[in-house]
Amino acid sequence: MPAAARLFFAVALSLFTLAISVPAFAGENAVAGGRFAIWTPDQWTAKVSGDRLEANNPQETIFIVATRLAGAAATAAARARAFIDSELDEADFEGDGLNGSAQDGDEELEFTGTTVVDGGDVLVLLVYAYDEMLKQPGPRQALERIRASLKAR
């Protein structure tokens, strides 16, 4: 076998081995039941259950919940607010948006929500955190990337 052919097969085998050992989108979580995907940092703990994803940072000070609400596109904001209210006790919204605060025992949480309309449904992302983590630059950048990665499948 010529040297060029051996080199070609060696490179092809190496690329194939690399392709099957590294996920296509490191950190991306596909939620088959909810027909969406979302990225989370590699250090975070993420759990998919049915049509929802729950994840948190290693310090357990920032949490996210993402899900699909069927048949909610016409009332996306109202349905998202109802979902957030069901997830957090005593959610206090700021104005008509999806931002606000809630109580967890003696501690105050800050939260923000994001929606993505997909056909007749709406994808909802809820982010909540302790200790004003949503205002710190590092976590805020990661959360912006998480928010931007939410997409229907």
C-alpha positions as CSV (number, residue, x, y, z in Angstrom):
1,M,0.0,0.0,0.0
2,P,1.5,3.4,-1.0
3,A,2.5,5.8,1.8
4,A,-0.1,8.4,0.8
5,A,-2.9,5.8,1.2
6,R,-1.6,4.7,4.6
7,L,-1.4,8.3,5.7
8,F,-5.0,9.0,4.4
9,F,-6.4,6.0,6.3
10,A,-4.5,6.9,9.5
11,V,-5.9,10.5,9.4
12,A,-9.4,9.3,8.6
13,L,-9.3,6.8,11.5
14,S,-8.0,9.5,13.9
15,L,-10.8,11.9,12.9
16,F,-13.4,9.2,13.2
17,T,-12.2,8.3,16.7
18,L,-12.2,11.9,17.7
19,A,-15.7,12.5,16.3
20,I,-17.3,9.7,18.3
21,S,-15.5,10.5,21.5
22,V,-16.4,14.3,21.7
23,P,-20.0,15.4,21.7
24,A,-21.1,17.6,18.9
25,F,-22.1,20.5,21.1
26,A,-20.3,20.2,24.5
27,G,-22.6,21.5,27.2
28,E,-25.8,21.4,25.1
29,N,-28.7,19.6,26.7
30,A,-31.3,18.2,24.4
31,V,-34.7,17.9,26.1
32,A,-36.5,15.4,23.8
33,G,-39.8,15.6,25.7
34,G,-39.9,19.4,25.4
35,R,-38.5,19.5,21.9
36,F,-35.8,22.0,22.8
37,A,-32.1,22.3,23.5
38,I,-30.2,24.6,25.8
39,W,-26.6,25.1,26.7
40,T,-25.3,24.9,30.3
41,P,-21.7,25.4,31.5
42,D,-19.8,22.1,31.8
43,Q,-19.3,22.5,35.6
44,W,-23.1,22.8,36.2
45,T,-25.3,20.0,37.2
46,A,-28.1,19.5,34.7
47,K,-31.0,17.0,34.9
48,V,-33.6,16.4,32.2
49,S,-36.9,15.0,33.3
50,G,-39.7,14.6,30.7
51,D,-40.3,18.0,29.1
52,R,-38.1,20.1,31.4
53,L,-34.5,20.7,32.3
54,E,-33.3,21.8,35.8
55,A,-29.7,22.9,36.3
56,N,-27.6,24.7,38.9
57,N,-24.1,26.0,39.3
58,P,-21.6,24.2,41.5
59,Q,-22.1,26.6,44.4
60,E,-25.9,26.0,44.2
61,T,-26.5,29.8,44.2
62,I,-27.9,30.0,40.6
63,F,-30.7,27.7,39.3
64,I,-32.4,27.4,35.9
65,V,-35.6,25.7,34.9
66,A,-36.6,25.4,31.2
67,T,-39.8,23.8,29.8
68,R,-42.2,23.9,26.9
69,L,-45.8,25.2,27.6
70,A,-48.1,23.8,25.0
71,G,-50.6,26.0,23.2
72,A,-49.4,29.2,24.9
73,A,-48.1,31.4,22.1
74,A,-51.0,33.8,22.1
75,T,-50.5,34.4,25.8
76,A,-46.8,33.7,26.2
77,A,-46.1,36.4,28.8
78,A,-49.2,35.5,30.9
79,R,-48.4,31.7,30.7
80,A,-44.7,32.3,31.6
81,R,-45.7,34.4,34.6
82,A,-48.1,31.7,35.8
83,F,-45.3,29.1,35.3
84,I,-42.8,31.2,37.3
85,D,-45.4,31.8,40.0
86,S,-45.9,28.0,40.3
87,E,-42.2,27.4,40.6
88,L,-41.4,30.1,43.2
89,D,-43.3,30.8,46.4
90,E,-44.5,34.4,46.7
91,A,-43.1,35.6,43.4
92,D,-43.2,39.4,43.2
93,F,-43.0,40.6,39.6
94,E,-41.6,44.0,38.6
95,G,-44.2,45.6,36.3
96,D,-45.5,43.5,33.4
97,G,-42.2,41.7,32.7
98,L,-40.7,38.4,33.8
99,N,-38.3,39.8,36.4
100,G,-38.7,40.1,40.2
101,S,-38.0,38.6,43.5
102,A,-39.3,35.8,45.7
103,Q,-38.7,34.4,49.2
104,D,-37.1,31.1,50.1
105,G,-37.5,30.9,53.8
106,D,-35.6,33.8,55.2
107,E,-33.6,34.3,52.0
108,E,-34.5,36.5,49.0
109,L,-34.2,35.2,45.5
110,E,-33.9,37.3,42.3
111,F,-35.4,35.8,39.2
112,T,-35.7,36.6,35.5
113,G,-37.6,34.8,32.8
114,T,-37.2,34.4,29.0
115,T,-39.7,33.1,26.4
116,V,-39.2,31.8,22.9
117,V,-42.4,31.3,20.8
118,D,-42.3,28.1,18.8
119,G,-45.4,27.6,16.6
120,G,-48.3,27.5,19.0
121,D,-46.2,26.8,22.0
122,V,-43.8,28.8,24.1
123,L,-40.4,27.8,25.6
124,V,-39.9,29.3,29.1
125,L,-36.5,29.7,30.8
126,L,-36.6,30.7,34.5
127,V,-33.3,31.8,36.2
128,Y,-33.3,32.4,39.9
129,A,-30.4,33.1,42.2
130,Y,-29.3,33.9,45.8
131,D,-26.9,36.6,47.0
132,E,-27.4,39.0,44.0
133,M,-25.6,36.5,41.8
134,L,-27.6,37.8,38.7
135,K,-25.8,41.1,39.1
136,Q,-22.2,39.8,39.1
137,P,-20.3,40.0,35.8
138,G,-19.2,36.3,35.5
139,P,-22.6,34.7,36.2
140,R,-24.4,37.4,34.2
141,Q,-22.2,36.5,31.1
142,A,-22.9,32.7,31.5
143,L,-26.6,33.4,31.9
144,E,-26.7,35.5,28.8
145,R,-25.1,32.6,26.9
146,I,-27.6,30.2,28.4
147,R,-30.5,32.5,27.5
148,A,-29.3,32.9,23.9
149,S,-28.8,29.1,23.5
150,L,-32.5,28.2,24.2
151,K,-33.9,26.9,20.9
152,A,-36.7,24.7,19.6
153,R,-36.0,21.3,18.0
